[in-house]
Amino acid sequence: MQIKPRQHLLDMWQAVARHSFDGGEWSWGEWGGRSSVADAERLLCLLYPATEIAAFRLDAPDTTQPDVARALKNVGDASDIPVRLIEVLGEFMDRHRDEEGPAFAGGHYFAPADPRQRLTAEQRAVGVVDSYSMSVSLCLATLHFCQVFRGRTRRASTLARIDRLREDAGVRLTAAMVGLLRSFTVDVVDIASDQGQEFARLLGRGRLSDRQVLQRFQRRFTSLRAVITESLRLGLDADVRDRLRDESRLFECGWAWSVVKDAPRIELEPATAQAVGGQPQGLANPVPYLHFTVVALDGIIDLFSERTLVLGLLTAEQQKLSDALRLRWELTQQYWSAIARFDDDVWPLEDIPWRTTHQQLESEYFSLTLVSILVHDRMRRPTTDHDLPRIIGVVERLAERGRLTGGTSRATAAIGLHSPGVTMPLLGSEALGPAMTWTMNDFSTQLLKRTVQLCALSRDIPSVDRLHRLAEDILDHVWERRIKEGEGVGLWDDVPAAHPPSPVLQGPLSWSLTERVTECMVAAHNLYDQPPIPSLQLSQLARDMISEAAHLLGREQEEHPAPAPRSPQGEEIRSIEADIRRARQLVDAQPATASALAFRVLRRLDALARARGV
C-alpha cells in the first residue's frame, strides 16, 4: 500500500469529525469513565497535523485548503472550525482539572491485575506518564494554535476564550513537565542480586562473565554516571545519587509509570505553584519502564522543537523545566543506546525478544521500544549509516515476528502483540487497592512510525528503499485494522480484520491507535517534505548528458537559421533551452530528474536532426 499522508490524514479527519461532532457539537463519550490520556489522544488526532503540516492549518480560516474544509464539514465551515476547536480545547482543560489543579488520570486505561477485582476511583485518578507526555504535546500545539488564531479574529468573546485557553494550557504544560521530572528515576542494582544477575545475563549473553560485564559497564558509563550523580538534582532523591556513586553497582535510568514514591518536590514560583496545585506524594516504585521511557521521550522532544523555539511558546520558568527535561532526555538516550549495543560483535538488541531486568518480562514489544530509543538517538546526533543495516535487520525481524510481513501465518503469540497487547504490572499501585496493570497494543503503529523515521534519517539509497518497502507492508496491516462498520467507522481498531483468530475486545474505538496512526502520517509527510537523496553515480551521468545536450543545441542554432519566434520550431527551441536550464539547476539535488530532462532534450534534438536528414 502506497503511503499517501495527505489523503490518509484527510480520510482520518473526516472520520474523526463524523464520530466526534454531532451537528457541530463535540461529544466526548463516557465509556469506562474519563481518561485524560484518551481525551488528549483524540484531540491530537486533529491538532497535531494542524500545527505540524502547513497544508493542514486550521488557525487561519482564509488559507484553509478546500480538501481540508471538506473533510471537516461536520465541524462547520472554515471560519467555524478554529472557534469549535478553541471551545473543545477549553472543555478538555476544565474536564481534566480537580480542586488541586490540572489532573492527569489514567482512567479506564488502568486495569486490575486480577480481573475479578475492581479498581477504586482513587486508583483511576492517579496520574500517569502517558498523560504527562501527551499533555506536553497537546498544550504546545494548543499554544501554537491560539497564538496564530488570535491574530485572525476580532470577535471579543472569541478573544476572551483564547486568552483563557492560553492561560489554562500554560498551567497544564507546567504541571505536566513537573510530573515528568518527578517520574524520572534511576534504579541502582547490586550485580549479586537476582536483578543484577538478570542484568549480567542480558548484557553478557553467555559470552562474558559477571566480572567482564561489570568492567565493561564501568568503562562505558563512567561519565554518564558522573553526570547523573552531579547534575540531576531536580526530582531525584539524594539517596539514589549516593548509591549511584558506587561504581561496583549497575544501574538503569528512565521513567517510571507515574510520579515516583517520595519524589522530591519541584520548586516553583509562588504564583505558578498555586496555579499548578499540590504535587502528589508519588506512588510508583523507582523502577524505569522501557514503554513509559519512550512515551516520555516522544513528548519531551516537542519542548525544544523549532516551532516551540521560534514562536517562543515557553515562559522563563518553563524553559528551566524544559532544560532539566532535555538533560534527562539526552542522558536516557545515551544510556539505552549503549545498553542496546553493549557488545559490538553481538548487540543485546539483536537477541529478540528483549527481557526486562526487574520484572523479567519478555516480549518483542520491549525490543521495539529499544529501537525507538535508537531512533531518538539518531535524531539527537545524526551519524553515519554504518550501523543502520543492523538496525534495519532488527526492524525487519520484528515485523516478521509480529506477523506484519512474511506471509499469512497466524501464530498465537504474535497475535497477542496486537490483541490484547503486552500487559505490564504497575509496581507500587497496590498501595491504593488492587494491583494495577497497563496494556500496550500499538506494536504495529509504533513499528511503522520508527520505520518511517529511520527512512527519513538515512542517507543511504538502498537502505531507504528497503525501509520504504517495509513501511508500505506494515501500513497494509495497519490499514486493514480500520473499523469498517458501526461506531468509529474509518478509525481504529479492528484487530480481527487483520488477525481473524484474535479475540474481539469490548469497548469503544481506540484513540490510542488512531493517534499513533496520525503520528505515522505526520512522520511520512516529513519524509516526503525533505529532498531526495542524490546519487553520486547519476550526478556524473546527468552532467555528461546535459553537456552533450547543450553542445548539440548550440550546434543546431549555429548551423540553421533561427525560426520565427511564434512558430512551432521556435517554441520547441525555447522549450529545449528551458529544460536544459532546469536540468542544470537540479543536477546536484535531483540528478535522476536532471537526467530525465537531459534525456528528453537529447531525443528532441535528435528528432530535429533526423527531420533534416542529418
C-alpha positions as CSV (number, residue, x, y, z in Angstrom):
1,M,0.0,0.0,0.0
2,Q,1.5,3.3,-1.0
3,I,1.9,5.8,1.8
4,K,-0.1,8.9,1.0
5,P,0.0,11.0,4.2
6,R,-2.2,13.8,2.8
7,Q,-5.0,11.6,1.6
8,H,-4.8,9.3,4.6
9,L,-5.0,12.2,7.1
10,L,-7.9,13.7,5.2
11,D,-9.7,10.3,5.4
12,M,-9.0,10.2,9.2
13,W,-10.1,13.8,9.8
14,Q,-13.3,13.1,8.1
15,A,-13.9,10.0,10.2
16,V,-12.9,11.9,13.4
17,A,-15.3,14.7,12.6
18,R,-18.1,12.3,11.8
19,H,-17.6,10.5,15.0
20,S,-16.9,13.4,17.4
21,F,-19.1,16.2,16.1
22,D,-22.8,15.9,16.1
23,G,-24.3,18.9,14.3
24,G,-21.2,20.9,15.1
25,E,-21.2,19.9,18.8
26,W,-18.4,17.9,20.3
27,S,-19.3,14.6,22.0
28,W,-16.7,13.2,24.5
29,G,-18.4,9.9,25.2
30,E,-18.2,8.3,28.6
31,W,-17.3,4.7,28.0
32,G,-15.3,3.4,31.0
33,G,-15.2,6.8,32.7
34,R,-12.9,9.7,32.0
35,S,-9.3,9.3,30.9
36,S,-7.1,12.3,30.3
37,V,-4.9,10.1,28.0
38,A,-7.7,9.1,25.7
39,D,-9.1,12.6,25.5
40,A,-5.7,14.1,24.7
41,E,-5.1,11.5,22.1
42,R,-8.4,12.3,20.4
43,L,-7.6,16.0,20.3
44,L,-4.1,15.4,19.0
45,C,-5.6,13.5,16.0
46,L,-6.8,16.9,14.8
47,L,-4.4,19.4,16.4
48,Y,-1.1,17.6,15.7
49,P,-1.4,17.6,11.9
50,A,-2.9,21.1,12.0
51,T,0.1,22.6,13.7
52,E,2.8,20.4,12.1
53,I,1.8,20.5,8.4
54,A,1.3,23.8,6.6
55,A,-1.4,22.3,4.2
56,F,-3.5,21.3,7.2
57,R,-3.5,24.6,9.0
58,L,-6.8,25.5,10.7
59,D,-5.8,28.6,12.6
60,A,-6.0,30.9,9.5
61,P,-9.5,30.4,8.0
62,D,-8.8,32.4,4.9
63,T,-6.0,30.0,4.0
64,T,-7.7,26.7,4.8
65,Q,-7.3,24.3,1.9
66,P,-10.6,23.2,0.2
67,D,-10.0,19.5,0.7
68,V,-9.3,20.1,4.4
69,A,-12.5,22.1,4.7
70,R,-14.5,19.3,3.0
71,A,-13.0,16.7,5.4
72,L,-14.2,18.7,8.4
73,K,-17.5,19.8,7.1
74,N,-19.2,18.2,10.1
75,V,-17.5,20.7,12.3
76,G,-18.6,23.7,10.3
77,D,-17.2,25.9,7.6
78,A,-13.6,27.2,7.5
79,S,-14.3,30.1,9.9
80,D,-16.3,27.9,12.3
81,I,-13.6,25.2,12.7
82,P,-11.0,27.1,14.7
83,V,-13.7,28.5,17.0
84,R,-15.1,25.0,17.6
85,L,-11.6,23.7,18.4
86,I,-11.0,26.5,20.9
87,E,-14.2,25.6,22.6
88,V,-13.3,21.9,22.7
89,L,-9.8,22.5,24.0
90,G,-11.2,24.7,26.7
91,E,-13.6,21.9,27.7
92,F,-10.7,19.5,27.9
93,M,-8.8,21.8,30.3
94,D,-11.9,22.1,32.5
95,R,-12.7,18.4,32.2
96,H,-9.3,17.3,33.5
97,R,-8.9,19.7,36.4
98,D,-9.6,18.9,40.1
99,E,-9.7,21.1,43.2
100,E,-5.9,21.0,43.3
101,G,-5.1,21.9,39.7
102,P,-4.6,20.0,36.4
103,A,-5.3,16.3,36.6
104,F,-3.6,13.5,34.6
105,A,-5.7,10.5,35.4
106,G,-5.1,7.2,33.5
107,G,-8.8,6.4,34.0
108,H,-10.0,3.4,32.1
109,Y,-6.6,2.7,30.7
110,F,-5.7,1.3,34.1
111,A,-6.9,-2.3,34.7
112,P,-6.8,-4.6,37.7
113,A,-4.1,-7.4,37.6
114,D,-6.9,-9.7,38.9
115,P,-9.9,-9.3,36.6
116,R,-12.2,-10.4,39.5
117,Q,-11.3,-7.2,41.4
118,R,-12.4,-3.6,40.8
119,L,-10.1,-0.6,40.9
120,T,-11.1,2.2,43.2
121,A,-11.9,5.7,42.0
122,E,-8.7,6.9,43.7
123,Q,-6.6,4.5,41.7
124,R,-8.2,5.5,38.4
125,A,-7.4,9.1,39.2
126,V,-3.7,8.5,39.6
127,G,-1.5,10.5,37.1
128,V,0.4,8.5,34.5
129,V,3.4,9.3,32.3
130,D,1.4,8.8,29.1
131,S,-0.9,11.7,30.2
132,Y,2.1,13.9,31.2
133,S,3.7,13.3,27.8
134,M,0.5,13.7,25.8
135,S,-0.3,16.9,27.7
136,V,3.1,18.4,26.8
137,S,2.4,17.8,23.1
138,L,-1.2,18.9,23.3
139,C,-0.5,22.1,25.3
140,L,2.3,23.2,23.0
141,A,0.1,22.6,19.9
142,T,-2.7,24.5,21.7
143,L,-0.4,27.5,22.5
144,H,0.7,27.5,18.8
145,F,-2.8,27.3,17.6
146,C,-4.0,30.1,19.9
147,Q,-1.1,32.4,19.1
148,V,-1.8,32.3,15.4
149,F,-5.6,32.3,15.5
150,R,-5.7,35.3,17.9
151,G,-4.3,37.5,15.2
152,R,-7.0,36.3,12.8
153,T,-10.2,37.2,14.8
154,R,-11.6,40.3,16.2
155,R,-14.7,38.9,18.0
156,A,-14.4,39.8,21.7
157,S,-16.0,36.6,23.0
158,T,-13.5,34.5,20.9
159,L,-10.6,36.6,22.1
160,A,-11.6,36.1,25.7
161,R,-11.8,32.3,25.2
162,I,-8.4,32.3,23.5
163,D,-6.8,34.2,26.4
164,R,-8.3,31.9,29.0
165,L,-7.3,28.8,27.0
166,R,-3.7,30.1,26.7
167,E,-3.5,30.5,30.4
168,D,-5.0,27.1,31.1
169,A,-2.7,25.4,28.6
170,G,0.3,27.1,30.1
171,V,-0.6,25.9,33.6
172,R,-1.3,22.4,32.4
173,L,2.0,22.4,30.5
174,T,3.9,23.3,33.6
175,A,2.2,20.7,35.6
176,A,2.9,18.0,33.0
177,M,6.6,19.0,33.0
178,V,6.7,18.8,36.7
179,G,5.1,15.4,36.6
180,L,7.7,14.1,34.0
181,L,10.6,15.4,36.2
182,R,9.2,13.6,39.3
183,S,8.6,10.4,37.3
184,F,12.2,10.1,36.2
185,T,14.2,7.6,38.2
186,V,17.4,5.7,38.5
187,D,17.4,2.1,39.7
188,V,20.8,1.1,41.3
189,V,21.4,-2.6,41.3
190,D,23.9,-4.9,43.0
191,I,25.3,-7.4,40.5
192,A,25.0,-10.2,43.1
193,S,21.2,-9.7,43.5
194,D,18.6,-11.6,41.4
195,Q,18.0,-8.5,39.3
196,G,21.8,-7.9,39.0
197,Q,22.3,-11.5,37.7
198,E,19.5,-11.0,35.2
199,F,21.2,-7.8,34.1
200,A,24.5,-9.5,33.7
201,R,22.9,-12.3,31.6
202,L,21.2,-9.7,29.4
203,L,24.5,-7.9,28.7
204,G,26.8,-10.8,28.7
205,R,24.7,-13.2,26.6
206,G,26.7,-16.2,27.7
207,R,29.8,-14.6,26.2
208,L,31.0,-12.5,29.2
209,S,31.5,-13.3,32.9
210,D,29.9,-11.2,35.5
211,R,33.2,-9.6,36.2
212,Q,33.7,-8.7,32.5
213,V,30.2,-7.3,32.3
214,L,30.8,-5.1,35.3
215,Q,34.2,-3.9,34.0
216,R,32.8,-3.0,30.6
217,F,29.8,-1.3,32.2
218,Q,32.1,0.8,34.4
219,R,34.2,1.9,31.4
220,R,31.2,2.7,29.2
221,F,29.1,4.5,31.8
222,T,31.7,6.3,34.0
223,S,31.0,9.8,32.5
224,L,27.2,9.2,32.4
225,R,27.2,8.1,36.0
226,A,29.1,11.2,37.0
227,V,26.6,13.5,35.1
228,I,23.6,11.8,36.7
229,T,25.2,12.0,40.2
230,E,26.2,15.6,40.0
231,S,23.8,17.3,37.6
232,L,20.4,15.6,38.1
233,R,19.0,17.2,41.2
234,L,15.5,18.2,40.3
235,G,13.1,15.4,41.2
236,L,15.8,12.8,42.1
237,D,16.3,11.6,45.6
238,A,19.7,12.3,47.2
239,D,20.0,8.7,48.4
240,V,19.8,7.5,44.9
241,R,22.7,9.7,43.9
242,D,24.7,8.5,46.8
243,R,24.3,4.8,45.9
244,L,25.0,5.6,42.2
245,R,28.5,6.8,43.1
246,D,29.4,3.2,43.9
247,E,30.9,2.0,40.6
248,S,30.6,-1.6,41.7
249,R,26.9,-1.3,41.0
250,L,24.9,-1.4,37.8
251,F,22.1,1.0,37.2
252,E,19.1,1.8,34.9
253,C,17.6,5.2,34.2
254,G,14.4,6.3,32.6
255,W,10.8,6.9,33.5
256,A,8.6,5.0,36.0
257,W,4.9,4.7,35.2
258,S,3.9,7.7,37.4
259,V,5.4,10.0,40.0
260,V,7.9,8.1,42.0
261,K,7.1,7.5,45.6
262,D,8.7,10.2,47.9
263,A,10.0,12.0,44.8
264,P,11.3,15.5,45.9
265,R,9.0,18.4,45.1
266,I,10.0,20.8,42.3
267,E,10.4,24.3,43.5
268,L,8.2,26.8,41.5
269,E,7.5,30.5,41.7
270,P,4.7,31.1,44.2
271,A,2.1,32.1,41.6
272,T,2.9,29.1,39.4
273,A,2.9,26.7,42.4
274,Q,-0.6,27.9,43.3
275,A,-1.9,27.5,39.8
276,V,-0.3,24.1,39.3
277,G,-1.6,22.8,42.6
278,G,-0.2,20.4,45.1
279,Q,2.5,17.9,43.9
280,P,1.4,14.4,44.9
281,Q,3.4,12.2,47.2
282,G,4.0,9.7,44.5
283,L,3.1,6.1,44.2
284,A,5.3,4.3,41.7
285,N,8.2,2.2,42.7
286,P,11.6,3.7,41.5
287,V,11.8,1.3,38.5
288,P,12.3,2.6,34.9
289,Y,9.9,1.1,32.3
290,L,11.0,1.0,28.7
291,H,7.5,1.8,27.5
292,F,7.0,4.8,29.7
293,T,10.5,6.0,28.9
294,V,9.8,6.0,25.2
295,V,6.5,7.8,25.7
296,A,8.3,10.5,27.8
297,L,11.0,10.9,25.1
298,D,8.3,11.4,22.4
299,G,6.7,14.2,24.4
300,I,9.8,15.9,25.7
301,I,11.3,16.4,22.2
302,D,8.4,18.8,21.4
303,L,9.7,21.2,24.1
304,F,12.8,22.1,22.0
305,S,11.4,21.7,18.5
306,E,11.9,24.6,16.0
307,R,8.2,25.5,16.4
308,T,8.5,25.9,20.2
309,L,11.7,28.0,20.0
310,V,10.7,30.2,17.0
311,L,7.2,31.0,18.5
312,G,8.5,31.5,22.0
313,L,5.9,29.2,23.5
314,L,7.6,28.7,26.8
315,T,7.9,31.1,29.8
316,A,11.2,31.6,31.5
317,E,10.2,29.2,34.3
318,Q,9.0,26.6,31.8
319,Q,12.3,27.0,29.9
320,K,14.2,26.0,33.1
321,L,12.0,22.9,33.5
322,S,12.5,22.2,29.7
323,D,16.3,22.4,30.2
324,A,16.1,19.9,33.0
325,L,14.0,17.5,31.0
326,R,16.2,17.9,27.9
327,L,19.2,16.8,30.0
328,R,17.3,13.7,31.1
329,W,16.2,13.1,27.5
330,E,19.8,13.1,26.3
331,L,21.2,11.0,29.1
332,T,18.4,8.4,28.8
333,Q,19.1,8.0,25.1
334,Q,22.8,7.7,25.6
335,Y,22.3,5.1,28.3
336,W,19.8,2.8,26.5
337,S,21.6,3.2,23.1
338,A,24.7,2.0,24.8
339,I,22.9,-0.9,26.5
340,A,21.3,-2.0,23.2
341,R,24.7,-2.1,21.6
342,F,26.7,-3.2,24.6
343,D,28.7,-5.8,22.7
344,D,29.9,-4.7,19.3
345,D,30.0,-8.3,18.0
346,V,26.5,-9.3,19.0
347,W,24.2,-6.5,20.2
348,P,21.9,-7.5,23.1
349,L,19.2,-5.8,21.0
350,E,19.7,-8.4,18.2
351,D,18.7,-11.2,20.7
352,I,14.9,-10.9,20.2
353,P,12.8,-10.8,22.3
354,W,14.2,-8.3,24.9
355,R,13.8,-9.3,28.6
356,T,13.4,-6.7,31.3
357,T,15.7,-7.0,34.3
358,H,13.4,-6.0,37.1
359,Q,10.1,-7.8,36.3
360,Q,11.8,-10.3,33.9
361,L,9.1,-9.8,31.2
362,E,9.9,-10.9,27.7
363,S,8.4,-9.5,24.5
364,E,9.1,-8.2,21.0
365,Y,7.4,-5.0,22.2
366,F,10.3,-4.3,24.5
367,S,12.8,-4.9,21.6
368,L,10.8,-2.3,19.6
369,T,11.0,0.2,22.5
370,L,14.8,0.0,22.3
371,V,14.7,0.5,18.6
372,S,12.6,3.6,19.3
373,I,15.3,4.9,21.6
374,L,17.9,4.3,18.9
375,V,15.8,6.3,16.5
376,H,15.7,9.1,19.1
377,D,19.4,8.9,19.5
378,R,20.0,9.3,15.7
379,M,17.7,12.3,15.8
380,R,19.7,13.8,18.6
381,R,23.1,13.3,16.9
382,P,22.9,12.4,13.2
383,T,25.7,10.0,12.4
384,T,26.9,7.9,9.5
385,D,24.8,4.9,8.4
386,H,27.4,2.3,9.3
387,D,25.2,0.7,11.9
388,L,21.9,1.2,10.1
389,P,21.8,-2.2,8.3
390,R,21.9,-3.9,11.7
391,I,19.0,-1.7,13.0
392,I,17.0,-2.4,9.8
393,G,17.7,-6.1,10.3
394,V,16.1,-5.9,13.8
395,V,13.1,-3.9,12.5
396,E,12.5,-6.5,9.7
397,R,12.7,-9.4,12.2
398,L,10.2,-7.6,14.5
399,A,7.8,-7.1,11.5
400,E,8.1,-10.8,10.8
401,R,7.7,-11.9,14.4
402,G,4.6,-9.6,14.7
403,R,3.1,-11.2,11.6
404,L,3.1,-7.9,9.8
405,T,5.2,-9.3,6.9
406,G,6.4,-12.8,5.8
407,G,3.2,-14.5,4.7
408,T,-0.2,-15.2,6.4
409,S,0.9,-17.4,9.3
410,R,-1.1,-16.6,12.4
411,A,1.0,-17.6,15.4
412,T,-0.9,-17.1,18.6
413,A,2.0,-15.4,20.4
414,A,2.3,-12.9,17.5
415,I,-1.4,-12.1,17.6
416,G,-1.0,-11.4,21.3
417,L,1.2,-8.4,20.5
418,H,-1.9,-6.8,18.8
419,S,-4.7,-8.2,20.9
420,P,-4.9,-7.9,23.8
421,G,-1.4,-6.5,23.7
422,V,1.5,-6.6,26.1
423,T,0.5,-6.1,29.8
424,M,2.8,-4.7,32.5
425,P,2.2,-4.6,36.2
426,L,2.4,-1.1,37.6
427,L,4.6,-1.6,40.7
428,G,3.5,0.5,43.7
429,S,-0.1,0.7,42.6
430,E,-1.1,-1.9,45.2
431,A,-0.7,0.8,47.9
432,L,-4.1,2.2,47.0
433,G,-6.0,-1.0,46.3
434,P,-5.8,-3.9,43.9
435,A,-2.6,-4.1,41.8
436,M,-3.0,-2.3,38.5
437,T,-1.7,-3.1,35.0
438,W,-1.1,-1.2,31.8
439,T,-1.5,-2.7,28.3
440,M,0.2,-1.7,25.1
441,N,-1.4,-2.8,21.8
442,D,0.3,-0.3,19.5
443,F,3.1,-2.6,18.3
444,S,2.2,-2.2,14.6
445,T,1.8,1.6,14.6
446,Q,5.0,2.1,16.7
447,L,6.9,-0.1,14.2
448,L,5.5,1.8,11.3
449,K,6.5,5.2,12.9
450,R,10.0,4.1,13.6
451,T,10.5,2.6,10.2
452,V,9.4,5.9,8.5
453,Q,11.6,7.9,10.8
454,L,14.6,5.7,10.1
455,C,13.8,6.2,6.4
456,A,13.9,10.0,6.8
457,L,17.2,9.8,8.8
458,S,19.1,7.6,6.4
459,R,21.1,9.0,3.5
460,D,21.9,5.6,2.0
461,I,19.7,4.9,-1.0
462,P,19.5,1.1,-0.7
463,S,18.6,1.4,3.0
464,V,15.9,4.0,2.3
465,D,14.4,1.8,-0.4
466,R,14.5,-1.2,1.9
467,L,12.8,0.8,4.8
468,H,10.2,2.3,2.4
469,R,9.1,-1.1,1.2
470,L,8.9,-2.4,4.7
471,A,6.8,0.7,5.8
472,E,4.4,0.0,3.0
473,D,4.0,-3.6,4.1
474,I,3.3,-2.6,7.7
475,L,0.8,0.1,6.5
476,D,-1.1,-2.7,4.7
477,H,-1.6,-4.4,8.1
478,V,-2.4,-1.2,9.9
479,W,-5.0,0.0,7.3
480,E,-6.6,-3.4,7.3
481,R,-7.4,-2.8,11.0
482,R,-9.7,0.2,10.4
483,I,-13.2,-0.2,11.6
484,K,-15.4,-1.0,8.6
485,E,-18.9,-0.5,10.2
486,G,-20.6,0.7,13.3
487,E,-19.2,3.2,15.8
488,G,-15.9,4.7,14.8
489,V,-16.0,3.6,11.1
490,G,-12.8,4.7,9.4
491,L,-10.8,4.8,12.7
492,W,-9.2,2.1,14.7
493,D,-9.0,-0.7,16.0
494,D,-10.5,-3.8,14.4
495,V,-7.7,-6.4,15.1
496,P,-9.8,-9.5,13.9
497,A,-9.9,-7.9,10.4
498,A,-6.1,-8.5,10.2
499,H,-5.9,-11.4,12.5
500,P,-9.1,-13.5,12.4
501,P,-8.3,-15.7,15.3
502,S,-7.8,-12.8,17.7
503,P,-10.5,-12.0,20.3
504,V,-12.9,-9.1,19.8
505,L,-12.2,-6.7,22.6
506,Q,-15.0,-4.9,24.4
507,G,-15.0,-1.1,24.4
508,P,-15.1,1.9,22.2
509,L,-12.7,2.6,19.3
510,S,-9.1,3.0,20.2
511,W,-8.0,6.7,20.3
512,S,-4.5,5.4,21.2
513,L,-4.1,3.5,17.9
514,T,-5.8,6.3,15.9
515,E,-3.5,8.9,17.4
516,R,-0.4,6.7,16.7
517,V,-1.5,6.4,13.0
518,T,-1.8,10.2,12.9
519,E,1.8,10.4,14.2
520,C,2.9,8.0,11.5
521,M,1.3,10.1,8.7
522,V,2.9,13.3,10.0
523,A,6.3,11.4,10.1
524,A,5.6,10.3,6.5
525,H,4.8,13.9,5.5
526,N,8.2,15.0,7.0
527,L,9.9,12.2,5.0
528,Y,8.4,13.4,1.7
529,D,9.0,17.0,2.6
530,Q,12.8,16.6,2.6
531,P,14.7,16.5,-0.6
532,P,15.5,13.1,-2.2
533,I,18.9,11.5,-1.7
534,P,21.2,12.4,-4.6
535,S,23.1,9.6,-6.3
536,L,26.7,10.4,-7.0
537,Q,26.7,8.0,-9.9
538,L,23.7,9.6,-11.5
539,S,25.1,13.1,-10.9
540,Q,28.1,12.5,-13.1
541,L,25.9,10.8,-15.8
542,A,23.4,13.8,-15.6
543,R,26.3,16.3,-16.1
544,D,27.6,14.3,-19.1
545,M,24.1,14.2,-20.7
546,I,23.5,17.9,-20.0
547,S,26.8,18.8,-21.5
548,E,26.1,16.8,-24.7
549,A,22.6,18.3,-24.9
550,A,23.9,21.8,-24.5
551,H,26.5,21.2,-27.2
552,L,24.0,19.8,-29.7
553,L,21.6,22.6,-29.1
554,G,24.4,25.1,-29.7
555,R,25.3,23.4,-33.0
556,E,21.6,23.3,-34.0
557,Q,21.4,27.0,-33.5
558,E,24.7,27.7,-35.3
559,E,24.0,25.6,-38.4
560,H,20.4,26.6,-39.1
561,P,18.6,29.9,-39.4
562,A,16.7,31.0,-36.2
563,P,13.0,30.0,-36.6
564,A,10.3,32.6,-36.3
565,P,9.6,33.4,-32.6
566,R,6.0,32.2,-32.6
567,S,6.5,29.3,-35.0
568,P,6.3,25.6,-33.8
569,Q,10.0,25.3,-34.3
570,G,10.7,28.5,-32.3
571,E,8.5,27.2,-29.4
572,E,10.4,23.9,-29.5
573,I,13.8,25.5,-29.3
574,R,12.7,27.7,-26.3
575,S,11.3,24.7,-24.6
576,I,14.6,22.8,-25.0
577,E,16.5,25.8,-23.6
578,A,14.2,25.9,-20.6
579,D,14.7,22.1,-20.0
580,I,18.5,22.4,-20.1
581,R,18.4,25.3,-17.6
582,R,16.1,23.3,-15.3
583,A,18.4,20.2,-15.6
584,R,21.4,22.3,-14.6
585,Q,19.5,23.7,-11.5
586,L,18.6,20.1,-10.4
587,V,21.8,18.2,-11.2
588,D,23.1,18.3,-7.6
589,A,19.9,17.8,-5.6
590,Q,17.9,15.6,-8.1
591,P,20.3,14.0,-10.5
592,A,17.8,11.4,-11.7
593,T,15.3,14.2,-12.6
594,A,18.1,16.1,-14.3
595,S,19.0,13.0,-16.3
596,A,15.4,12.6,-17.4
597,L,15.2,16.2,-18.6
598,A,18.5,15.9,-20.4
599,F,17.3,12.6,-22.0
600,R,14.2,14.3,-23.2
601,V,16.2,17.1,-24.7
602,L,18.5,14.7,-26.5
603,R,15.6,12.9,-28.0
604,R,14.0,16.1,-29.3
605,L,17.3,17.4,-30.7
606,D,17.8,14.0,-32.4
607,A,14.3,14.2,-33.9
608,L,15.2,17.7,-35.4
609,A,18.4,16.3,-36.8
610,R,16.6,13.3,-38.4
611,A,13.9,15.6,-39.8
612,R,16.7,17.4,-41.7
613,G,18.2,14.1,-42.8
614,V,21.4,14.6,-40.8
